[in-house]
Amino acid sequence: MITIGIRVSPGAVTFAVYDSDNDEVVNLDAILIPVAFDTPDALKYVRSNLLDILREYGVHRAGIRTTEPSAQRMNISRIEMEGVIQESFASSDLESYYIGHVSSIMSRLGLPRTEFKPLVDGDQDPNIENWDKMSKEEREAVLCAKGAVNA
C-alpha cells in the first residue's frame, strides 16, 4: 500500500511517500511555495501540487502532522496550509487519512509517545534508510506516512 505523510513548515510542505509492502520510502521531497505568492495563491499552489502527487504515486492513505492544540505560538499560515491539505485529502480518491498530533502518530506506529522526540531529533533510528541525513520535518513526514498504513 502506498501512503503519504505531510509536514507543513514556513514556505514549504514536506512530504514522504511510503510503500508499506516493501517497507521503504519511495520519495521524500517538498513543495516549495514561491515567495512572490500571496496567501490565496500559495494555498491554491499547494492544493494543486498535492493532488498531482497523490495521483502520480497512487496514494491510498495519508497523514498530516498538524500543529499541537497546546502549542505556545500558533502559526496562522501553517494552520491555513494544514486546512487546505485536509480539504485536498477530502477531495481526493484516498481511502482514508488522519490528522496527526504526536500522540496519534505514535499510537498508529505502536510506539510510546515519549519516543517521538528522540526519533524526530535523529537520536533514535527506526531502521529507515538515510534517517540520519533527514531533517526534522522529513522525519516527521516519514513517521506520518508510516502511521497512515493504520489510518
C-alpha positions as CSV (number, residue, x, y, z in Angstrom):
1,M,0.0,0.0,0.0
2,I,1.2,3.5,-0.8
3,T,0.8,6.2,1.8
4,I,1.9,9.8,2.2
5,G,2.9,11.8,5.2
6,I,2.9,15.6,5.3
7,R,4.6,18.2,7.5
8,V,4.0,21.9,6.9
9,S,6.6,24.5,7.6
10,P,7.0,28.1,6.6
11,G,7.4,28.3,2.8
12,A,7.3,24.5,2.2
13,V,5.2,21.4,2.5
14,T,7.5,18.4,3.2
15,F,6.1,15.0,2.1
16,A,7.1,11.4,2.3
17,V,5.7,8.7,0.0
18,Y,5.9,5.3,1.7
19,D,5.4,1.8,0.2
20,S,4.3,-0.4,3.1
21,D,4.5,-3.6,1.1
22,N,8.3,-3.1,0.6
23,D,8.8,-1.1,3.8
24,E,10.6,1.7,2.0
25,V,10.3,5.5,1.4
26,V,9.6,5.9,-2.3
27,N,10.0,9.7,-2.3
28,L,11.0,12.4,0.1
29,D,10.6,15.9,-1.1
30,A,9.0,19.3,-0.5
31,I,6.6,21.5,-2.3
32,L,8.4,24.9,-2.2
33,I,6.0,27.8,-2.1
34,P,7.2,30.7,-4.2
35,V,7.8,33.8,-2.0
36,A,6.0,36.0,-4.5
37,F,2.7,34.3,-3.9
38,D,0.1,35.9,-1.7
39,T,-1.8,33.5,0.7
40,P,-4.7,32.5,-1.7
41,D,-2.2,31.7,-4.5
42,A,0.1,29.8,-2.1
43,L,-2.9,27.7,-0.9
44,K,-4.0,27.0,-4.4
45,Y,-0.5,26.1,-5.5
46,V,-0.1,23.6,-2.6
47,R,-3.5,22.0,-3.3
48,S,-2.9,21.6,-7.0
49,N,0.6,20.1,-6.5
50,L,-0.5,17.8,-3.7
51,L,-3.4,16.4,-5.7
52,D,-1.0,15.7,-8.6
53,I,1.4,13.9,-6.2
54,L,-1.5,11.8,-4.8
55,R,-2.4,10.7,-8.4
56,E,1.1,10.2,-9.6
57,Y,2.0,7.8,-6.8
58,G,-1.4,6.2,-6.5
59,V,-1.6,7.0,-2.8
60,H,-4.2,5.1,-0.8
61,R,-3.9,6.6,2.7
62,A,-2.4,9.8,4.2
63,G,-1.5,11.5,7.4
64,I,-0.7,15.1,8.2
65,R,1.4,16.2,11.1
66,T,-0.6,19.1,12.5
67,T,0.0,21.9,15.0
68,E,-0.5,20.7,18.5
69,P,-3.6,22.2,20.1
70,S,-1.5,23.2,23.1
71,A,1.2,25.0,21.1
72,Q,2.5,28.1,22.7
73,R,2.7,30.0,19.4
74,M,0.2,29.3,16.7
75,N,1.5,30.0,13.1
76,I,-1.6,31.1,11.2
77,S,-0.1,30.4,7.8
78,R,0.8,26.9,8.8
79,I,-2.7,26.3,10.1
80,E,-4.2,27.6,6.9
81,M,-2.0,25.4,4.8
82,E,-2.9,22.3,7.0
83,G,-6.5,23.1,6.4
84,V,-6.1,23.3,2.7
85,I,-4.2,20.0,2.7
86,Q,-7.0,18.3,4.7
87,E,-9.5,19.6,2.1
88,S,-7.3,18.2,-0.6
89,F,-7.3,14.8,1.1
90,A,-11.1,15.0,1.3
91,S,-11.4,15.9,-2.4
92,S,-9.2,13.1,-3.5
93,D,-9.6,9.4,-4.0
94,L,-7.8,8.5,-0.8
95,E,-9.3,5.5,1.1
96,S,-8.6,7.3,4.4
97,Y,-6.5,9.9,6.1
98,Y,-5.7,11.1,9.6
99,I,-4.8,14.3,11.4
100,G,-1.6,13.6,13.3
101,H,-0.7,15.1,16.6
102,V,2.2,13.5,18.4
103,S,0.1,11.1,20.4
104,S,-2.0,9.9,17.4
105,I,1.1,9.4,15.2
106,M,2.9,7.3,17.8
107,S,-0.3,5.3,18.6
108,R,-0.6,4.4,15.0
109,L,3.0,3.3,15.0
110,G,2.5,1.3,18.2
111,L,5.2,3.2,20.0
112,P,5.1,5.2,23.2
113,R,4.7,9.0,22.9
114,T,8.0,9.6,24.7
115,E,9.9,8.1,21.7
116,F,8.7,10.9,19.3
117,K,11.3,13.5,20.2
118,P,14.3,11.1,20.1
119,L,13.0,9.8,16.7
120,V,12.5,13.3,15.2
121,D,15.8,14.6,16.6
122,G,17.6,11.6,15.0
123,D,18.8,10.2,18.3
124,Q,16.8,7.0,17.7
125,D,16.9,5.2,14.3
126,P,13.7,3.3,13.3
127,N,15.7,1.4,10.7
128,I,14.8,3.7,7.8
129,E,17.4,4.3,5.1
130,N,19.2,7.7,5.4
131,W,17.3,8.6,8.7
132,D,20.5,10.3,10.0
133,K,20.6,12.5,6.9
134,M,17.0,13.7,7.1
135,S,15.7,17.0,8.5
136,K,13.3,17.0,11.4
137,E,10.4,17.9,9.0
138,E,11.4,15.0,6.8
139,R,11.4,12.6,9.7
140,E,8.0,13.8,10.9
141,A,6.6,13.3,7.3
142,V,8.0,9.7,7.2
143,L,6.5,8.9,10.6
144,C,3.2,10.3,9.4
145,A,3.4,8.2,6.2
146,K,4.2,5.0,8.2
147,G,1.3,5.8,10.6
148,A,-1.1,6.2,7.6
149,V,-0.9,2.5,7.0
150,N,-3.2,2.2,10.0
151,A,-5.4,5.2,9.1
